Amino acid sequence: MQIYTTADGGTIEATRRGLEIDLHVRNAAGRTVATVVMSESAAESLLAELGVAVWE
């Protein structure tokens, strides 16, 4: 599992699940905003657009 901090103080928790990635997005208060399952390449693209290094 990797945890990334967003510019507004939220977090994105990325967990590998076989060929897919679970993304759990929380706001700065720690409340869940979204949970998403996507392919690894889609998750990497999304995180790159957000400006975070993927799988450090």
A tleap script that builds the chain and sets N, CA, C and O, in Angstrom:
source leaprc.protein.ff14SB
mol = sequence {
  NMET GLN ILE TYR THR THR ALA ASP GLY GLY
  THR ILE GLU ALA THR ARG ARG GLY LEU GLU
  ILE ASP LEU HIE VAL ARG ASN ALA ALA GLY
  ARG THR VAL ALA THR VAL VAL MET SER GLU
  SER ALA ALA GLU SER LEU LEU ALA GLU LEU
  GLY VAL ALA VAL TRP CGLU
}
set mol.1.N position { 0.844 -1.178 0.000 }
set mol.1.CA position { 0.000 0.000 0.000 }
set mol.1.C position { 0.887 1.239 0.000 }
set mol.1.O position { 1.906 1.303 0.688 }
set mol.2.N position { 0.464 2.220 -0.796 }
set mol.2.CA position { 1.138 3.511 -0.850 }
set mol.2.C position { 0.118 4.568 -0.467 }
set mol.2.O position { -1.054 4.470 -0.830 }
set mol.3.N position { 0.568 5.585 0.272 }
set mol.3.CA position { -0.318 6.687 0.636 }
set mol.3.C position { 0.289 7.982 0.110 }
set mol.3.O position { 1.453 8.288 0.367 }
set mol.4.N position { -0.520 8.736 -0.631 }
set mol.4.CA position { -0.098 10.003 -1.211 }
set mol.4.C position { -0.912 11.117 -0.582 }
set mol.4.O position { -2.107 10.955 -0.335 }
set mol.5.N position { -0.274 12.241 -0.324 }
set mol.5.CA position { -0.965 13.396 0.237 }
set mol.5.C position { -1.308 14.356 -0.897 }
set mol.5.O position { -0.476 14.644 -1.757 }
set mol.6.N position { -2.546 14.845 -0.884 }
set mol.6.CA position { -2.976 15.789 -1.909 }
set mol.6.C position { -2.642 17.217 -1.469 }
set mol.6.O position { -2.329 17.456 -0.303 }
set mol.7.N position { -2.711 18.147 -2.396 }
set mol.7.CA position { -2.375 19.544 -2.119 }
set mol.7.C position { -3.271 20.163 -1.057 }
set mol.7.O position { -2.850 21.077 -0.348 }
set mol.8.N position { -4.503 19.675 -0.939 }
set mol.8.CA position { -5.436 20.239 0.042 }
set mol.8.C position { -5.442 19.480 1.372 }
set mol.8.O position { -6.315 19.701 2.211 }
set mol.9.N position { -4.465 18.584 1.561 }
set mol.9.CA position { -4.344 17.873 2.826 }
set mol.9.C position { -5.073 16.550 2.892 }
set mol.9.O position { -5.071 15.897 3.936 }
set mol.10.N position { -5.686 16.148 1.819 }
set mol.10.CA position { -6.340 14.839 1.769 }
set mol.10.C position { -5.321 13.750 1.489 }
set mol.10.O position { -4.123 14.017 1.397 }
set mol.11.N position { -5.799 12.529 1.354 }
set mol.11.CA position { -4.906 11.419 1.036 }
set mol.11.C position { -5.522 10.520 -0.028 }
set mol.11.O position { -6.742 10.435 -0.172 }
set mol.12.N position { -4.643 9.854 -0.765 }
set mol.12.CA position { -5.027 8.804 -1.690 }
set mol.12.C position { -4.249 7.567 -1.274 }
set mol.12.O position { -3.018 7.563 -1.287 }
set mol.13.N position { -4.966 6.531 -0.909 }
set mol.13.CA position { -4.359 5.277 -0.495 }
set mol.13.C position { -4.481 4.306 -1.666 }
set mol.13.O position { -5.594 3.981 -2.079 }
set mol.14.N position { -3.373 3.846 -2.200 }
set mol.14.CA position { -3.368 2.953 -3.355 }
set mol.14.C position { -2.889 1.573 -2.930 }
set mol.14.O position { -1.805 1.428 -2.366 }
set mol.15.N position { -3.708 0.558 -3.207 }
set mol.15.CA position { -3.396 -0.817 -2.832 }
set mol.15.C position { -3.532 -1.712 -4.055 }
set mol.15.O position { -4.557 -1.689 -4.736 }
set mol.16.N position { -2.501 -2.497 -4.333 }
set mol.16.CA position { -2.563 -3.448 -5.450 }
set mol.16.C position { -3.495 -4.601 -5.093 }
set mol.16.O position { -3.459 -5.122 -3.979 }
set mol.17.N position { -4.318 -4.985 -6.044 }
set mol.17.CA position { -5.221 -6.133 -5.917 }
set mol.17.C position { -5.109 -6.938 -7.202 }
set mol.17.O position { -5.971 -6.845 -8.076 }
set mol.18.N position { -4.054 -7.722 -7.316 }
set mol.18.CA position { -3.822 -8.472 -8.546 }
set mol.18.C position { -3.468 -7.531 -9.682 }
set mol.18.O position { -2.482 -6.798 -9.603 }
set mol.19.N position { -4.276 -7.550 -10.746 }
set mol.19.CA position { -4.016 -6.681 -11.897 }
set mol.19.C position { -4.639 -5.309 -11.752 }
set mol.19.O position { -4.464 -4.458 -12.625 }
set mol.20.N position { -5.362 -5.075 -10.668 }
set mol.20.CA position { -6.051 -3.802 -10.461 }
set mol.20.C position { -5.503 -3.081 -9.237 }
set mol.20.O position { -4.787 -3.657 -8.418 }
set mol.21.N position { -5.859 -1.809 -9.137 }
set mol.21.CA position { -5.461 -0.962 -8.016 }
set mol.21.C position { -6.715 -0.427 -7.349 }
set mol.21.O position { -7.601 0.103 -8.019 }
set mol.22.N position { -6.793 -0.563 -6.030 }
set mol.22.CA position { -7.859 0.073 -5.256 }
set mol.22.C position { -7.358 1.441 -4.819 }
set mol.22.O position { -6.281 1.550 -4.233 }
set mol.23.N position { -8.132 2.486 -5.100 }
set mol.23.CA position { -7.809 3.832 -4.635 }
set mol.23.C position { -8.867 4.255 -3.631 }
set mol.23.O position { -10.061 4.217 -3.927 }
set mol.24.N position { -8.431 4.658 -2.447 }
set mol.24.CA position { -9.334 5.140 -1.400 }
set mol.24.C position { -8.964 6.593 -1.166 }
set mol.24.O position { -7.877 6.897 -0.675 }
set mol.25.N position { -9.871 7.482 -1.519 }
set mol.25.CA position { -9.603 8.919 -1.462 }
set mol.25.C position { -10.306 9.518 -0.248 }
set mol.25.O position { -11.507 9.332 -0.054 }
set mol.26.N position { -9.531 10.245 0.570 }
set mol.26.CA position { -10.085 10.903 1.762 }
set mol.26.C position { -9.788 12.398 1.695 }
set mol.26.O position { -8.758 12.822 1.171 }
set mol.27.N position { -10.721 13.192 2.244 }
set mol.27.CA position { -10.477 14.634 2.301 }
set mol.27.C position { -9.586 14.954 3.500 }
set mol.27.O position { -9.187 14.051 4.236 }
set mol.28.N position { -9.279 16.220 3.697 }
set mol.28.CA position { -8.373 16.629 4.775 }
set mol.28.C position { -8.900 16.262 6.152 }
set mol.28.O position { -8.113 16.079 7.081 }
set mol.29.N position { -10.216 16.151 6.303 }
set mol.29.CA position { -10.814 15.766 7.586 }
set mol.29.C position { -10.794 14.254 7.799 }
set mol.29.O position { -11.201 13.772 8.856 }
set mol.30.N position { -10.319 13.497 6.791 }
set mol.30.CA position { -10.245 12.048 6.915 }
set mol.30.C position { -11.494 11.308 6.462 }
set mol.30.O position { -11.576 10.086 6.587 }
set mol.31.N position { -12.458 12.038 5.942 }
set mol.31.CA position { -13.696 11.409 5.460 }
set mol.31.C position { -13.497 10.854 4.049 }
set mol.31.O position { -12.848 11.477 3.210 }
set mol.32.N position { -14.061 9.685 3.807 }
set mol.32.CA position { -13.964 9.074 2.491 }
set mol.32.C position { -14.728 9.897 1.462 }
set mol.32.O position { -15.897 10.232 1.650 }
set mol.33.N position { -14.043 10.211 0.380 }
set mol.33.CA position { -14.638 10.947 -0.722 }
set mol.33.C position { -14.999 9.973 -1.847 }
set mol.33.O position { -16.039 10.111 -2.490 }
set mol.34.N position { -14.120 8.980 -2.076 }
set mol.34.CA position { -14.357 8.013 -3.145 }
set mol.34.C position { -13.528 6.762 -2.921 }
set mol.34.O position { -12.455 6.800 -2.317 }
set mol.35.N position { -14.044 5.668 -3.415 }
set mol.35.CA position { -13.268 4.442 -3.534 }
set mol.35.C position { -13.405 3.984 -4.977 }
set mol.35.O position { -14.507 3.932 -5.523 }
set mol.36.N position { -12.278 3.654 -5.584 }
set mol.36.CA position { -12.251 3.346 -7.003 }
set mol.36.C position { -11.357 2.135 -7.233 }
set mol.36.O position { -10.316 1.987 -6.593 }
set mol.37.N position { -11.775 1.270 -8.157 }
set mol.37.CA position { -10.936 0.169 -8.611 }
set mol.37.C position { -10.635 0.423 -10.078 }
set mol.37.O position { -11.546 0.627 -10.879 }
set mol.38.N position { -9.350 0.410 -10.429 }
set mol.38.CA position { -8.969 0.652 -11.825 }
set mol.38.C position { -7.718 -0.135 -12.165 }
set mol.38.O position { -7.055 -0.683 -11.285 }
set mol.39.N position { -7.405 -0.184 -13.444 }
set mol.39.CA position { -6.202 -0.874 -13.884 }
set mol.39.C position { -4.970 -0.132 -13.374 }
set mol.39.O position { -5.037 1.048 -13.031 }
set mol.40.N position { -3.852 -0.841 -13.330 }
set mol.40.CA position { -2.613 -0.217 -12.866 }
set mol.40.C position { -2.225 0.956 -13.756 }
set mol.40.O position { -1.809 1.999 -13.253 }
set mol.41.N position { -2.354 0.801 -15.073 }
set mol.41.CA position { -1.959 1.889 -15.975 }
set mol.41.C position { -2.863 3.113 -15.804 }
set mol.41.O position { -2.383 4.245 -15.861 }
set mol.42.N position { -4.162 2.897 -15.594 }
set mol.42.CA position { -5.074 4.019 -15.369 }
set mol.42.C position { -4.755 4.722 -14.051 }
set mol.42.O position { -4.784 5.950 -13.973 }
set mol.43.N position { -4.452 3.935 -13.018 }
set mol.43.CA position { -4.110 4.521 -11.717 }
set mol.43.C position { -2.823 5.328 -11.813 }
set mol.43.O position { -2.738 6.423 -11.257 }
set mol.44.N position { -1.820 4.800 -12.512 }
set mol.44.CA position { -0.562 5.522 -12.677 }
set mol.44.C position { -0.786 6.829 -13.428 }
set mol.44.O position { -0.213 7.857 -13.065 }
set mol.45.N position { -1.607 6.800 -14.463 }
set mol.45.CA position { -1.906 8.024 -15.213 }
set mol.45.C position { -2.599 9.057 -14.337 }
set mol.45.O position { -2.252 10.238 -14.360 }
set mol.46.N position { -3.578 8.605 -13.566 }
set mol.46.CA position { -4.305 9.518 -12.681 }
set mol.46.C position { -3.377 10.145 -11.655 }
set mol.46.O position { -3.395 11.361 -11.460 }
set mol.47.N position { -2.568 9.327 -11.001 }
set mol.47.CA position { -1.659 9.850 -9.981 }
set mol.47.C position { -0.609 10.767 -10.596 }
set mol.47.O position { -0.223 11.762 -9.983 }
set mol.48.N position { -0.142 10.444 -11.802 }
set mol.48.CA position { 0.832 11.314 -12.481 }
set mol.48.C position { 0.215 12.675 -12.782 }
set mol.48.O position { 0.880 13.702 -12.644 }
set mol.49.N position { -1.052 12.689 -13.192 }
set mol.49.CA position { -1.730 13.958 -13.452 }
set mol.49.C position { -1.878 14.773 -12.173 }
set mol.49.O position { -1.903 16.003 -12.215 }
set mol.50.N position { -1.977 14.087 -11.034 }
set mol.50.CA position { -2.076 14.779 -9.745 }
set mol.50.C position { -0.707 15.247 -9.259 }
set mol.50.O position { -0.610 15.969 -8.267 }
set mol.51.N position { 0.356 14.832 -9.961 }
set mol.51.CA position { 1.689 15.301 -9.625 }
set mol.51.C position { 2.385 14.518 -8.530 }
set mol.51.O position { 3.247 15.058 -7.837 }
set mol.52.N position { 2.024 13.249 -8.363 }
set mol.52.CA position { 2.700 12.436 -7.345 }
set mol.52.C position { 3.512 11.358 -8.042 }
set mol.52.O position { 3.127 10.861 -9.101 }
set mol.53.N position { 4.632 11.004 -7.444 }
set mol.53.CA position { 5.459 9.920 -7.974 }
set mol.53.C position { 4.757 8.602 -7.658 }
set mol.53.O position { 4.266 8.408 -6.546 }
set mol.54.N position { 4.712 7.715 -8.617 }
set mol.54.CA position { 3.970 6.466 -8.454 }
set mol.54.C position { 4.909 5.346 -8.023 }
set mol.54.O position { 5.998 5.179 -8.572 }
set mol.55.N position { 4.466 4.588 -7.033 }
set mol.55.CA position { 5.155 3.398 -6.528 }
set mol.55.C position { 6.600 3.676 -6.165 }
set mol.55.O position { 7.523 3.024 -6.653 }
set mol.56.N position { 6.772 4.645 -5.309 }
set mol.56.CA position { 8.115 5.026 -4.838 }
set mol.56.C position { 8.757 3.905 -4.072 }
set mol.56.O position { 9.886 4.046 -3.602 }
savepdb mol mol.pdb
quit
